């Protein structure tokens, strides 16, 4: 994979899933479920007046 460069600078690629830190042990933990619920609820609230979703 190649990255666009600006003045000869190419940013490093993002970390792989093996390089990312995880402090709760599993992405499907109770904490993750609660975070997803907060995200979903906030999107529902933000989009409540839209008629295209």
Phi and psi restraints in degrees (value plus and minus 20) as a CYANA .aco file:
   2 UNK   PHI    -130.5   -90.5
   2 UNK   PSI     132.8   172.8
   3 UNK   PHI    -136.3   -96.3
   3 UNK   PSI     125.1   165.1
   4 UNK   PHI     -86.0   -46.0
   4 UNK   PSI     120.7   160.7
   5 UNK   PHI    -133.1   -93.1
   5 UNK   PSI     133.4   173.4
   6 UNK   PHI    -145.1  -105.1
   6 UNK   PSI      95.0   135.0
   7 UNK   PHI      33.7    73.7
   7 UNK   PSI      21.2    61.2
   8 UNK   PHI      62.6   102.6
   8 UNK   PSI     -22.1    17.9
   9 UNK   PHI    -116.9   -76.9
   9 UNK   PSI     107.6   147.6
  10 UNK   PHI    -138.3   -98.3
  10 UNK   PSI     104.2   144.2
  11 UNK   PHI     -85.7   -45.7
  11 UNK   PSI     132.9   172.9
  12 UNK   PHI     -88.9   -48.9
  12 UNK   PSI     132.3   172.3
  13 UNK   PHI     -86.6   -46.6
  13 UNK   PSI     135.0   175.0
  14 UNK   PHI     -86.1   -46.1
  14 UNK   PSI     138.7   178.7
  15 UNK   PHI     -87.6   -47.6
  15 UNK   PSI     131.8   171.8
  16 UNK   PHI    -100.8   -60.8
  16 UNK   PSI     151.9   191.9
  17 UNK   PHI     -83.8   -43.8
  17 UNK   PSI     -45.7    -5.7
  18 UNK   PHI     -93.9   -53.9
  18 UNK   PSI     -42.8    -2.8
  19 UNK   PHI    -112.3   -72.3
  19 UNK   PSI     -33.6     6.4
  20 UNK   PHI     -98.2   -58.2
  20 UNK   PSI     120.3   160.3
  21 UNK   PHI    -102.5   -62.5
  21 UNK   PSI     125.5   165.5
  22 UNK   PHI    -156.5  -116.5
  22 UNK   PSI      96.1   136.1
  23 UNK   PHI    -113.0   -73.0
  23 UNK   PSI     -28.3    11.7
  24 UNK   PHI    -126.4   -86.4
  24 UNK   PSI     -17.2    22.8
  25 UNK   PHI      67.7   107.7
  25 UNK   PSI     -54.9   -14.9
  26 UNK   PHI    -169.2  -129.2
  26 UNK   PSI     120.6   160.6
  27 UNK   PHI     -96.2   -56.2
  27 UNK   PSI     -28.9    11.1
  28 UNK   PHI    -126.0   -86.0
  28 UNK   PSI      15.0    55.0
  29 UNK   PHI    -101.0   -61.0
  29 UNK   PSI     154.2   194.2
  30 UNK   PHI     -81.1   -41.1
  30 UNK   PSI     -57.3   -17.3
  31 UNK   PHI     -82.7   -42.7
  31 UNK   PSI     -63.9   -23.9
  32 UNK   PHI     -83.0   -43.0
  32 UNK   PSI     -62.9   -22.9
  33 UNK   PHI     -80.1   -40.1
  33 UNK   PSI     -62.4   -22.4
  34 UNK   PHI     -85.4   -45.4
  34 UNK   PSI     -60.0   -20.0
  35 UNK   PHI     -84.2   -44.2
  35 UNK   PSI     -61.1   -21.1
  36 UNK   PHI     -84.5   -44.5
  36 UNK   PSI     -59.1   -19.1
  37 UNK   PHI     -83.5   -43.5
  37 UNK   PSI     -60.7   -20.7
  38 UNK   PHI     -82.3   -42.3
  38 UNK   PSI     -64.4   -24.4
  39 UNK   PHI     -81.3   -41.3
  39 UNK   PSI     -68.8   -28.8
  40 UNK   PHI     -82.0   -42.0
  40 UNK   PSI     -64.2   -24.2
  41 UNK   PHI     -83.3   -43.3
  41 UNK   PSI     -60.2   -20.2
  42 UNK   PHI     -88.7   -48.7
  42 UNK   PSI     -57.0   -17.0
  43 UNK   PHI     -88.2   -48.2
  43 UNK   PSI     -61.8   -21.8
  44 UNK   PHI     -77.3   -37.3
  44 UNK   PSI     -62.9   -22.9
  45 UNK   PHI     -86.2   -46.2
  45 UNK   PSI     -65.0   -25.0
  46 UNK   PHI     -86.5   -46.5
  46 UNK   PSI     -50.8   -10.8
  47 UNK   PHI    -119.2   -79.2
  47 UNK   PSI     -13.7    26.3
  48 UNK   PHI     -81.1   -41.1
  48 UNK   PSI     -49.0    -9.0
  49 UNK   PHI    -111.5   -71.5
  49 UNK   PSI     -20.9    19.1
  50 UNK   PHI    -104.1   -64.1
  50 UNK   PSI     127.0   167.0
  51 UNK   PHI    -132.2   -92.2
  51 UNK   PSI     -13.7    26.3
  52 UNK   PHI    -125.4   -85.4
  52 UNK   PSI     -15.9    24.1
